[in-house]
Amino acid sequence: MCSVLSRVAILFAAVAYLAAAPMACADQVAIAPKDPREALADAGYQFSMTYIGEGLANVTGGVRTGAIYTGRLDLGTTIDLEKVAGWTGVSFHANMFQIHGDGLSRSYIGNLMLVSGVESLPATRLYELWIEQKLLGGKFSVRVGQQASDIEFFDSQYDDMFVNSALGWPGITGIVLPTGGPSPPLAVPGIRLKAELSDQITAYLALFDGSASPPNATVDPQISNPHGILFRVNDPPWWIGQIKYKFEIGESRLPATITGGGWYHMMSFADQRFGADGLSLADPGSSGDPLLKRRNHGLFMVYEQLLARASPGSDKGIAFFLRASTNPSDRNLVSAYLDGGFLFTGFSDAHPNDKFGIAATYARISDRARALDRDTQFFAGTPYPVRDYEAILEITFQHEVKPGFLLQPVFQYIVHPGGGAVDPNDPAQTRRIKDGVMAGVRTTITY
């Protein structure tokens, strides 16, 4: 079934792309008719289609070597209700995913920060479904409905081209929050407020349902919420807020932004070492039921800057971003996180939209989780590996073959997959998963 869906989605994407490409003929009239999409946009209706296809391979290391194909078709619409119905300042948005193929991280490498932001279980799923009201000339807005947090919160404009999932929605939140937090492939109902306090300062605050699937589910959240239509609103909520400050540097007036924020989750979280009976979870006498900790929280910051312009007045050139975050050790597998990278674009006159990027991520395994591994060493009497961190280096180049068609080779080196977790192929449980090397190609077709 996945193979059939994959072929259908690829065919759909190819036909749509070819249909959008300009065609010439001998008797073509001097003035071409207006693109139907432009006419619809003028009337308030926008439609989009993006297909991402990836062929990725684990060349060495990890749990095992091998290759996969993964694809995601994203169909969306945004409707300007002011144009359509006279509702001033209001817009509606919805989109859905059709996901197919295997996942390299889950099937071959065993790392925490998935090598691709597209990787997820095969499904046809509603993603976002929200309505937004803008007030005060657009300086204040309220968005209500099923939505994601990764576009506006804890984000940099310079990390979008990278393939690794942690370089989109940061690795720490994707690992420690229930169902990974509101990010692909699962969004949740919520309310988001955005206020432009000045030309330089923008504040954001959002309240989301705390889980995209039942918290007590015994299967993967993507299975317990297979089509994205549970619309859960009764779980303990998750709050997130940030303040973004924009400024310029030097005589060249290079743009820069610094963002500071935090989140607070009102659900209970399992202790990473102790059971409800006070014994270590590694103790054979433990009940195995983890001690529950009330609430959870985290702090984060983002800094991004254009370091040099490709040409005078250009918004392209050499850019840099850095993101960092921390949260409590006792109830989180990862307690500290750092990522950052450089983006180079606009240096080719022939291909002005080509991009080259290099970035890295680092996720530190919490002290409490490390202590559990040492307890396992003690009770098992073996040199059981103590997890420490997972880090990933990514190098990628994005080439615009033609408008709407991108070709992107990518390389990743994965250090200590799973944070240095035990290799499942080792019956003695004394050997870590080996460092992995991923190489592959992503293609993106946009219509």
N, C-alpha and C positions, 0 to 999 in steps of 0.2 A: 504493500500500500504506500509506504514512504517513497519507493522508487517511482510509482505512478504519479504521486502528487508532485514529486520533484520535477518530473518531465513536463507535466502540465504547467507548473508555475514558470519554468524556464521558457516554455513555448509562449505563454501569455506575455511574459516580460519582453521577449524578443519581438513579438508581433507589435506590441504597444510602442516599443522603441522605434521600430522601422516605420510605423505609422506616423510617428512624430518627426521623423527626419525629413528635411526639405527635399523635394524632387523637382527636376527640371525637365521640360519637354519643348519640342521645337515650336509648338503653337501656343506656348504659355502666354497668357495675357500680361500686359505691363503691370497691372495692379492686381496682386493676389487677394483673394477674399480673406477676411479676418479669420484668424485661427479660432475655431470653435471654443477652445479653452479660454481665450482672451475675452470672447463675447460672454461666456458664462461668468468669468471673473468680474467683468464690468457689471453684471447683473447681481453679483454677490455670492456666486458659487465657485469654490475652488476645489479641484480634485487633484490628488497626487498618487503616484505609484512609484515605489522604490523596490528594486530587487537586488539583494546582496547574495552572491554565490561565492563560496570559499572551498578551495581544495587545499587542505592542510595535512602535513605529515609530521609525525614524531620520528626524527631521523635516528636518534640514539637516546638511551636513558629512559627515564620514566618507568612505568609499570611494564610496558612492552612497546615495541616499535610498530608503526603502521600508519595508514593514511585514511582520511575520511573526506566526504563532501557534505557541506552544510549549506542550506539556503533559507532565506527568509524573504517572503513577499509582504510588503507593507502597503496597504491600500487605505487612503485617508481622504477626508473632506473637511473643509472649513467653510462655514456659511456666515456671511455678514448679514445679520438679522436687521441691521439698520437699513440696508438696501432692499432686502427681501420683504420685510414686514414693518419697517418704520420704527423699529425698536432701537432707540438711540444708544450707541456705544456698546451694543451686545453682539457677541459672536458665538457660534456653536462649532465644536470640533469633535470628530470621531475618527478612529482608525482601528484596523484589525491586522493581525499577523497570520500568515500561513507559513509554518515552520516545518522543515523536513531535513532529513539527514542525521548523521551521527555527531557526537561531540568528541573532539580530540582529548580534552582534559579528562572527561569522565571515563572514557574508554581506554585511553592509552597512557596518559601522563600521571594523573592522580593529584594534580595541584589544586590549590584553593582559589587562586585568581585565574579564572578561566582564560585560555589563550585567545578566545574570541568573544566579543560582546553579543554575537549572534547565537552562540551555543545555548541550546535549551532543548527540552524534549519535544518531539514532533507533535504538532497540534495546529488547529485552526482556532484562533483566539481573539476575542475582542480585547483591545488594549485600553485606549483612552475614550472617554465619553463625557465631555464637560461643556459647560456654558460659562461665558465670562462677560462681566459687566464692567465697562470703563467709565470712570467719573472724573470730574474736574479737568476736563480737557485731556484725558488719558493719563494724568499723573497718579491716579489711584485706580486699582482694579481689584475685583473679587472674582475668583474662579471657583466654581462648585461642580462636583461630579467626580467620576473615576479618572484619576490622573496620576502622572509619575512625578518623582521629585528630582530626577537626575538631570533635567534640562536646565533648571534655574538654580538649584541648591548645590553647594559644594562642587562647583563646576568651573572650568576654564574654557574660554573660546579657542584655545590653542591645543586642546587635547582631543578634538573631535575626530581627527584623521586616524588615530591609532587604533589597532585591532584588538588588543588585550582588553578584556572586560573591565579590569580595575582602572584603566586609563579613561574610562567613561564614568560610570558610577563607582566611586572609590572603593578599593578592595576591602577596607575595614568595615564600612557600613554594609557592603554586600555579603560579608561573612557573618557579622555578629547580629544583625537585625533579623527578626522573624521573616521568613520567605525572602530574605535578602533586601527588604525594604521596597518601596514603590519604584521599581525600575524594571527594564525589560527582563523577562517577558510578562511580568505581573504588575499591573497598576492597581490602585485601591481607591475607594471613595474618600474624598477629602474636601477641605476648603482652604484656598490659598489667597492671602492678601499681599498686595504689592503697592508700595508707596514711593514715588519719586520725591524725596524730601527737598532736593535741590538739583541743580544740574550735575552735581558730583556724587550725591549720596542717594542710594536707593535701599529701602528696607523691605525685607520679605518675612512673612510668618505664615506657617501652614499647620493645619491639624488634619492628620490622616488616620484612618482606621489602622490599628496596629498590626494587622496580619491579612494577607491576601487569601489565606486558606484557614480552615479550622485549626487553632493552635494545638489541639490534641490529636490531630490526624497522624496516623502511623505510616503514611506513604508520602512520597515527594509532594510538596505543595503544588507543583505543576500538574500532578495527577489528581489531587483532591480538588483543584480548581481548573479543570481541563480546558474550559472555553472562556474563562475570564468573565463570567457572568454571575458569580456568587454575590457580588455587591455587598460585602460584609460591612456592617456599621455598628455592631455591638461589641466588638473586641476592645480591650483597653487601648486608648489612643496613643499615637506617636506625634510629638510636637517637634518642629524644626524651624529655626529662625536664623537670619543672617543680615548683616549690614555690609553693603558694597560701596567702596569709596573709589572714585575715578580721579586720576590726576595726570599731569604731564611732566616730563623730565627733560631738562637741558634746553639748549637753544633750538634744537630740532623738534621740541615739543613732542617727544615720544610718548604715546599713551601707555598708561599703567593702571592697574587695578589691584586693590587689596581688599580681601573679604574676610570677615570674622564671624563665626556663628557657633551654634550648638544645637543639640537635640536632646529630647527627654522622652523616654518610653515608659508607659505606666503598666506594662505587663510584668509578670514575674519571670526571672531568668535563672537557669540552672547554675549552681556553683560548679566551677571547673575542677574541683578536687574532692569535696566532701559530700557524703550522702546525708539524707535526712536524719540518720541515726548518729551522725557525728563522726563516723568512720570514713577513712579514705575509700573512694570508689574502687581503688585497686585492691583493697583488703578482701580476701575471700569470704570473710564474715560479714561484709557489708550487705545491706538489703538491695543495693543497686539503685535505689531511688535517690536522685540527686537532691541536695538541699536547695530550696528555692529562695532566691534573693528578690526582694521587692524593688521594682523599678530599675532603670538603667539610664545612662546619660553619656554624652560625648561632646567634646569641643573640637573645632576645626578651623583652619585658615587656608586661604588661597592667595597667592601672589602671582601676577602675570604682567609681562611687559614686552613691548616691542623694543628690541635692542638696537636695531639699525633698519633703515628703510632701503628697499630695493632701488628706489629712485625718489627724488625729491617729491614730497607730498603724497607718496604712495602709502597705503595701509598694509602693504606686503613687505616682506624682508625677513629679518632674523628675529624670532620671538622666543620667549622663555616662560615657563610656568612652573610653579612649585605648590604642592598641597601637602598638608600635614594634619594629623588627627590623633587624639588619644581618648581612651575611656577606661573604666575600672578593670582591674586585672581579675578580680575574684569571680566575675560572672560573664566574662568574654574570652573567647579563644584567642583573639588578637587584641592587644592593649595599646599598640602604637603603630602608626602608619605614616609612610612618606612616599610621595612620588613626584616626578618632575621631568622636564624634557625641553628639547629645543625643536623649533619648527622653522624650516627654510622654504620660502616661496617667493615667486615673482622675479626670479633671476634669469629666466629664459624668455627672450622676446618672442620666440617661436611658440613656446608653451607657457604662457604667463600664469596659468592656474596649476601647474605641476607643483607638488610639495614633497619635501624630504623631511623625515623626522627621526629623532632618536630620543628615547625616554626609558625610564626605569621606575620600578616600584619596589617597596620594601614593607613587609608586614611582620611585626614582631609577635611571636607567640607569648602569651601572658605568663607571668610568673606562676600563677596558680595552676595553669595547664602543665607547665614544666614540672611543677612539684608532683603532679599526678603521675607523670612519666617516671620520676625518681622513685615514687612509691611502688610503681609496677616493677621497677628494677629490684627493689628490696624484697617484695613478696614473691616474685618469680625466681629470684636468684640468678638472673641472666643480665647481660649487658644490653638491656632494652634501650633503644635510642631515645634520647631526650630531645624533643622538638625545640627548635630555637627560632627560626625565621624562614620566610619564603621571600625570594627576590626574583625579579624578572627584568631582563634587558630586552627592549624591542627596537629594531631598526627597520624602517619601512619607507617606501617611495610610492607616491600616488601620481600616476600619469593620466592626464585627460586625453584619451584617444580622440574623442570628439565631444561636443557638448552633450551631456547626459550619459556619457559612457566613460567610466574610470577603471583603470587597470592598476592593481596595487600588489606588488611582491612584498612579502614580509618575512622577517626573521626574528625569532625569540629564543633567548637562553633562559631556562627556568632553573633557578638554584634552590635546592632543598624543597622539592615538591611536597605539598602537604605540610610545610614547615619543618621538614625532616622526618616525616612519618615513616612508620614501618612498611617495608616492601611487602605487599600481600603475597608475593611469590616466595617469600622466605618462611618456611615452616618453623624455623627456630625463633623467629621474631627478634632478630638481632641486627638486621641490616636495614638501612634507610633506603627509600626510593632514590635511585640515581638521578643526578641532574639531567634535565631533558633539553633537547634542541629541536625547535619547531621551525619548519620552513614551509612556505606556501604562497598562494596567490588569492587575492580577493578581487572580485569584479563587482562593480556597482552600476546598475542601470536605473536612471531616474527619468520619469515621464511627467 
